[in-house]
Amino acid sequence: MRILRDERGFLLLEVLFLSFSLIAFSSVFFAYRLSARMHAGNKARIAALYLAEEQIAYVVERGGHGLLSAGSLPWLGAGKVPAVAGRECTVHTELAAAEDLTHFYRARVSVRWDLFGKKQEIRLERLVQNVVSKSDGSR
């Protein structure tokens, strides 16, 4: 067998090693990127859930003072909605009278935002009592 001293090009083993190295690197990079996207999505969902729960607490507080009426309700009365994980979002609250219960309202809160070009939404619904004080003038 003759050995060539002025050998040019790569051995098959070198090419295979380089190919497997590139495949391994790209798969690790893809997994990291997917993990980062999932982390950003979870962070946004947690922030949106917090906003929805905060709006529900505002509705419950208004119900405790007898201030509920059917219709839509702005974010915490009239404030600017904070961003969800750095993204603009909208909070929509709808109040409707409960069917079989007097002085109760069904509060539906939805938080919507855009994440990686996809529309995301979280909805919460709760039955809230509208406390009506009975004042007959006597103390």
Helices and strands as residue ranges (DSSP letters): H 12-64, E 71-73, G 75-77, E 89-97, E 104-115, E 118-129
